[in-house]
């Protein structure tokens, strides 16, 4: 009986810890699901100021956009499209928060280049990216560009570009 309980505990622990592990590839991610909560994690603004993501949620319902970085042409197109839809999203009572593993200095460049008015945040360490289950091991040919754009903090992960809609409690309404 003790062996069975031990095996069940071991299996449960493995499943619980799998959410925080970096997936081997983009198809192996295990994102949080509708009804689950976004963890309280501190990120950086473009001015390198700490901001707890949960404090941002308390202000308004939020559309969270996870993107690879300002170096990614597809991500830049997505951010520009979001900027075009920003007024409609704001009129519905939401705020837009875009999160990237780029360093704060690089996010500031993206903010200025793409002329976005919504919030951009840095998750160079990948704490939130991995906690929501969308981080994966980047292909080898991306690692040098990731390293440069994160100022050496990111050792080789990328987020699967994702959108989450959360309420003021940080609960996922849509993913």
N, C-alpha and C positions, 0 to 999 in steps of 0.2 A: 504494500500500500504506500509506503514511504517513497519507493522508487517511482510509482505512478504520479504521486503528488510532485515529486522533484522534477519529473519530465514535463508535467503540465506547467509548472512555474518557469522552467527553462524555456519552453516553447512560447509562453506568454511574454516573457522578457525579451526574447529574440524578436518577436513581432513588434513589440512596443519600441524597441531600439531601432528597428529597421526604418522608421519614419525619419530619423535624424541622419541616416547614412547617405552618403553620396552614391547615387545609382551609377552603374557602369556605363549606361548609355541613356539617351533621351527616352527610349521606349520602355525603360525599366523604372521610371519614376513612379512614386506613389503619393500623389498630391492629397492634401486635406480635402475633405468632402463637405458638401452643404450641411450646415448645422454645427460643424466643428469651429473652434475658435482659433483665430490667428494669435500666435504667442506674443507675449510682451517682450519685445527686443528693441534695443537701442541702435539706431542707425545714425548716419551723418548727413547733414545738409550740405549743399554746395559750398557753404562758407565754413565747413568743418565743425559745425556745432552739433552736439548730441541732441537727438530727438527720439523719445520713446514712441514707437508706432501706436501703442494703445492710447496715448494722449491725443494723437491725431484723430483716432476714431471717435473719441468722445465729442469732438466738435460737430461732426456730420457723418452721415452714411458715406461710405467711400468706395471708389472704384480703384482697386490696386492693380497696377500694370507692372509685371516683371519683364524686363527686357535684358538682352545680352550686354549692350553697351553702346556708347556713342559711336564706336568704330563700326558698328553693324549697319549696313545700308537698309536692310529690311526693317530693323528696329526703328531706325530714324523715320522711315516712311510711316510706320505704325504710330510713332509719337506725333508726327505732323497731322495724321488723320485724327488722332484724339484731340489735338488742339483745335481742329476744325469743328469737332463735335462738342467741344467743351461747354459752350453756352447752353446747349440742350441738356447736357448732363447736370450742369449747375442749376438750371431751371427746375430740374426734377428733385433738387435738394441734396445732391451728392457733391463730393469733392473728388478730385483726381490726384492720385499719388503714384508716381512711377519710380520703380526701384531697380537698380542695376548694381552689378559687382564692380563697376568702375569706381575709382577713387573720387573723393569730393572735388578735387581740382578738375578732373575730367568731366564730372557731371556739370560743373559750372560752365565748361566750354560747350557742352551739349545744350544747356539752358540758353546760353547766349546765341549760339549758332542756329538752333532750331526755333528760337524766339518763343519758347513755351512759357505759359503763364501759370501752369499748375505746378505742384510740388514734385521735385526730383530728390530722391534720397539715395545714398550710397550704402551698399551692403557688401563691402569688399571682402569681409571675412566669411560671407555666405551664411551667417547665422540664421537670418530669416528665410533666405532662399532654401536652405536645407531643412529648416523646421517646418516649412509648408510642404516639403516633399517634392520640390521641382528641380533640385540641383542634380547635375550629373557630371561625370568625368569628361572633361573636354577632350576632343581629338588632339593628338600631338601637334598638328600643324597650327592649332589655335593658341597653344600655351604661351608662346612668346608675346603675342599681341595682348593676351589677357594679363600677363605679368606686367607689361608696360603700362596698360591702362588702369591697373589697380595699384600702381606704384609698388609692386612687389608683394602685396598682401595676399592676393589670390594666387594660389599655387596650381591652379588648373581645373577649376570647375566652371560650369556655365548653368544658368537657369534655362529651363524650357520656357520660352516666352508664354506668359500666362496672364489671365485676367481673373481677378476675384472681386466680387461685390460683397461688402461687409456692412453690417449695421453698426450702431454706435457702441455696441458691446464687443465688437470684433468678431461676431459670429458670421460665418460665411452664408450668404444668401444665394450666391451664384458663383460657379467656377467653370 
